Amino acid sequence: MLSPRKILISVAGTALAAGLLFGTNALSYMRTAGGDVRQAANDAIPADFKLRTARDMLQKELEPQLREMKHVVAEAQIEVERLTTKLENRTDELATLRDGLAERHAQYQSGETSVTIGNVSYSRDQIKQDMQDRFQEVKLIESTLQSERDVLAAKKVALAENEKKITELLKAREELELKIQELEARVSAVEARETIAQSEFDESALKDIRGLLDSVEKKVDVREREMTLQGQTTHRIPTSAETPTTSVEEISAYLGQPKANTDVAVAE
């Protein structure tokens, strides 16, 4: 195994040789050559292997990210719901405090020296102090409520963005899954066609089969002809319709002689 020092020397020697051969363009040539090597290596990877790699990345890299994002979104949704409920309760509380403040303000503005509330008498100064305390509490709750509203609004914006991202990722994952399935089917079809195209068909079997069929056909033809000939030469007793009858007239006609008068010949 080469040591790091030897590898470094080898690389330096290669770079030096390239510099001597190509001069100032050596770096560009080496970069181009490196790109060609990478492209050739990439082209050498089978398509089905790349598809398996893509499916593996889809399941082992994209799916965990989707699960993590779903978890984050679920937590954000719960947080937004809790903050919304809290704000609604605080808003009701603020409304109640404002009503109490308005009541104290009206009592103080009445000019009465004392006010009786629940069989307890309160002086004008006590009413004023209670009114001021209630006002400070109302102002504090209003300030807190506004801050919480700002936080809730920001969380809703972030939640909407994350929900949109999840929707887009789910759609992208579905599209990628369908694309992988489509390419897998196309690769299988191409490989099947290539297998058929590359296979060498032995036509000698066809010739042998045709030869066998021809020989059988020839034998059948001969046997059929033999049966025909055998039927023609077989001696059999003819029927009345098949019994040959040759008249004198037919013989005379054949010889080109005039028709004989059979009656005169018999009289002589």
N, C-alpha and C positions, 0 to 999 in steps of 0.2 A: 504494500500500500504506500502510495506516495505521501511524503511528509508535506505539511503546509509550506515549508521553505521551498521544496522542489516544485510544488504547484505554482507558487508565486514566480519562481524563476522561469517556468515554462510559459506562463501567461505573459510575462515581460518579454521573453524571447519572441513569442508570436507577435506581440504588438510592435516590437522593434523591426521584425522582418516585414510586417505590413507597412510600417513607416518607410522603410527603405524602398519597397516596391511601388507604393502608391503616393508617397510624399504627403502633402498636407491634406489630401483627400482620404487618407487611410481610415480616419475615424468614421467618416460617412459610409465608406465601403463596408467597414466592419459592422456598422449599425444595420445597414441594408442586408448584409449576409446573415446577421443574427435574426432579423425579422423574417427572412426567407426560411431559416431553419425552424423558427417557432411556427410559422405557417405550415411548413411541411409536416412538422410533428403533430400539429392540430388536425391536419387533413388525414393523417394516418390513423387517428382514433376512430373506431367504428361508430356509426350513427346510433346503433342500439345501446352502446355503452354510454354515449353522451345523454341519451334519453333516460337511462337508468340513473345517471348522475343528477340530471335535472329533477327527476321524481324524488330522489333521495334528498336533494337540497330543499325541495318543496316541503317535505315531511319533517326533516330534521332541523331546518333553519327558519323557514317561514312560519311553520305552525307554532313553535315556541314563542316567537315574537307576537303572533296573533293572540295566543293565550295570555301573555303578559299584558298586552294592551287591553284585552277584555277585562282582566283583573283590575287594571288601573281605572278603566271606565266605570266598572261596577262600584269601586270605592268612591269615585267622584260623584256618581249618581246618588249613593247613600248620603254622602256629605252634603250635597246640594239639597236633598230632601230634609235632612236634619236642620240645616241652616234656614231653610224656608219656614219650617215649623217654629224654630226659635224666633225668627223675625216676626212671624204672625203673633206669637205670644207676647213678645216685647212691644209690638205695636198696640195690642190690647191693653197692656200695662200702662203704656204711655197715655193712651186715651183716658184711662181711669185717673191717672195722676193729673192730667190737664183738667178733668172735671173737678177734682178736689181743689186744684189751684184756683179755678174760676170761682168756686164756692167761697174760698177764703178771701179772695179778692173782693167779691161782692159784700161779704161781711165786714171787711175792713173799710170799704168805701161807704158803707151805711152810716158811718160816723158814731155808731154806738160805743159807749165806754166799755161794755162787756157783752159777751155772747154766751148763751147757755146752750150746751150741746150734751145731750144725754144726762141731764140733771147736774152737769158740771158747768160752772161759770168760768169763762176765760176772759181775761182783760184784753183791751184793744192792742196793747203791746204784744201779748202772747199770740193773738191772731196774726199780727204783723210778722212776728218771728216765724210762725208756722207757714205763713204764706211765702216768706223768703226761702225757707228751707225746701218747701215743695217746688219752688221755682228752680232752685239749683239742681234738685233731683231731676226735674223735667229736662233741663238743659243738658245734664249729663247723659240721660237716657237717649235724648235726641242725637247727641254727638255719637254715642256708641252705636245707636241704630243706623246712622248714616254710614259709619265705617263698616258695619256688618253688611249693609246693603251693597256697598262697593265690593266687598269680598265675595258676596254671593254672585254679583254680576260678573266678576272676573272668573269665578269658578264655572259659571254657566257657559261663558265664552270658551274656556278651555275644554269643558266637557263636550260642547258642540263640535269643536275642532277634532277632538279625539274620536267622537262617534263617527264623524265624517271620514276620518282616516280608516277606521275599522271597516266601514261600509266599502270604501274604495279598495282596501286590502282583500276583503272577502270576495269582491267582484274580480279583482286581479287574480286571486288564487283560483277561482272557478275558471276564469279564462285560460290560465296556465294549465290547469288540469285537463281541460278540453283540448288545448293545443297539444299537450303531450300525448293524449289518447289518439288524436288525429294523426300525429306524426308516427306513433307506434304502428298504427294500422297501415299507413302508407309505406313505412319501412318494410313491414312484413310482406306487403303486396309486391314491392320491388324485389325483395330477396327471393320471393317465390318465382317471379318471372325470370330473374337472373339465373336461378337454379335450373329452370327448364331450358333457358337459352344456352347455358353452358354445358348441359349434359349432352353427351354424344350418343345418338340413337343408332343402334346396330340394325341395319337394314337386311342383314343376312338372314335373320329370322323370318322376315317377311318373304324373302325369296324362297326359303325352305318350305314355308307354309304353302306358298303358291305352287311350288313344284309338287308337293304331296297332293294337293287338290287336283292339279292337272293330271297326275298319274292315275288318281282314282277316277276322274272323269273319263280318261281314255279307256280304262278297263270296263267301266260301265257302258260306254259307247260300243265297245267290241262285243260285250255280252248281249246287249240289245240287238246288235246286228246279227249275231249268231242265232238268236231266237227267231228273228225274222226269216233268215234263210232256212232254218230248220222247219218252219211252218210251211214254206213253199215247196220243199222236196219230200215231204211226208206222203207216203202212199195211202190213200184213203178211198173208200167206195164212193163214187160220185152219185149225186142225186139225179133225179130225172131232169131237173133243170140244167144240171151241169153236163149231161151226156151229149157228146158231140154228134151232130148229124150232118153229113155231107151229101148233098144232092148231086145228080148228074149235071144239072144246070149250073151249079156253082163251079164244077170242074171244067165244063165247056167254056164258061165265061173266063176262067183263069187261063185256059189254053188259047183263047182267042178264036174258038171255033163257033160256028153258028149253032143255035139251039137245036138239038136233035128232036126229031118227031118220034116220040116213043111209041105212038100208036101204030105208025106204018111199019116200024121195025118189028114190032111184035107180030103183025099180019104176015110179013114175008117169012 
